[in-house]
Amino acid sequence: MLKLRDFESTDFFQILKDRHPDKLGDWSKLDGTFESNNHNFLEGTTVLAVVYKDGVIMAGDRQATEGYQVGERRIQKVYKIDRHSAIAVAGVAGPCLEIAKLFQVQIEFYEKIEGVRLSLDGQANYLSSLVRSNLNLAMQGLIVLPLFSGYDIKNGVGRIFKYDALGGRYEEDTYYAIGSGGKDARSTLKKLYQSHLDKDNALKIVVEALWDAADEDIATGGPDLVRKIFPTFTIITKDGVSEVSEDTIAELFQDLISRLEQS
């Protein structure tokens, strides 16, 4: 059985760097060993989060670009971290996915070693250090920008945390969107958002925000009705993290299309 004294820290990332740097892959190159950034890397685009009366809804489109081409149509951008939190990532896909995986493992590792949950603020702070550890890669254009959300059990509210490339942590109490289509999504959310939204209305404005982002930003993927590819939606409440079914998401987009055709 693992015991705290077996480890010099509860920071899984630091332990991994100290004991097994060979397991880190590109993270072992944090000193800027990329000589050239002339390659086209897969880049994830638009993700967002919206606070509503019962928690938070996070969503992300499925497309990743490779230069001026579609690199991937079904990429996952929102990941569950623990029972009451999730992370959405935008930026260069490789480092983004690595941060999401390391963050998941760190939170699980901490809980197993300490025997208690890390608070939502504690999780947000740790993610800040992970983003900061990517600084040298960010200086070469390999930027990772996460959006972290969770349900605060103590205060009974949903919370959203955003970050800059230096690891700066900032909190939004209503909504936020990042990625290449983030500005367009935020414009829609700004017009439609109201306090104390119920779940159905919150889902509707999330759908419309992603639709507008895809309409204005060529890198953001909208609903693909032919291939049946739709953005992913994750809901975080006091009952935990759950995924909205693809059928429900398809119905939400069909309803939006019908309304747009009638207007």
Residue, then its C-alpha position, 0 to 999 in steps of 0.5 A: m500500500l502506498k504511504l506518504r513517507d514513500f514519496e518526497s512530495t504529493d506532486f506526481f509531476q515532480i516525482l515523475k520528473d525526478r524519478h522517471p524523466d524518460k516517461l514524460g515524452d515531450w515534457s522532458k523537452l521543457d528546456g526548449t530543445f525544439e530547434s524548429n517549429n516549422h511543422n504543422f501540429l494538430e491544434g484544438t480550437t474552441v471550448l467553453a464553460v457556462v455556469y447555470k443554477d445547478g452547476v456548470i456546462m462545459a463544451g467543445d467542438r471536435q475539430a483539430t486543424e493541421g495548418y490550413q487543413v482539417g487534421e482530426r474531426r473527432i478529437q476530445k477536448v473536455y476531460k473529467i478530472d474527478r467526481h466534481s471537476a473537468i478540464a477543457v483544452a485548446g491549443v497544440a493538441g499534443p501538450c494539451l492532451e498531456i496536461a489533461k492526462l497529467f492533471q487527472v493522474q495528479i488529482e487521483f494520486y493526491e487523493k490516494i496518498e492524502g486520503v482526502r479530496l483536493s479542494l476545487d481551489g487546490q486543483a485550480n492552483y495545481l493546474s496553474s503550475l502545470v501550465r507554467s511548466n509548459l512555458n518554454l514550449a509556449m515560447q516556441g508557439l506550442i501553447v496550452l490554454p486550459l479551461f477548468s470548471g467544477y462544482d464547489i460542494k462547500n458553497g453549492v455553486g459552479r465555478i470556472f477558472k481560466y489561465d494565461a500562458l504563464g500559468g496565471r489563474y483567473e476566475e469567471d463567475t458566469y461564462y468563458a470561452i477560449g480557442s480560435g473561436g473563443k471570441d465569437a462564442r463569448s460574443t454570443l454568450k454575452k448577448l444570451y446569458q442570464s443569471h440563474l439559467d436552468k439546464d435547458n436554456a443553458l444548453k440552448i445558449v451553449v449550442e448557439a455559441l458553438w454554432d456562431a463560433a463555427d460560422e465565424d472561425i474556419a478552425t472551429g468545427g460545427p455539427d457535421l450532420v452527414r458524418k453525425i459528428f457533434p460537439t461534446f457537452t459535459i455537465i457538472t453538478k452536485d451529483g457529479v460529472s455526466e456527459v450529454s448524449e449525442d442524440t440530445i446534442a443532435e436534437l439541440f442543433q436541429d432545433l437551432i437550425s429550425r429556428l434559424e430557418q424560420s427567422 
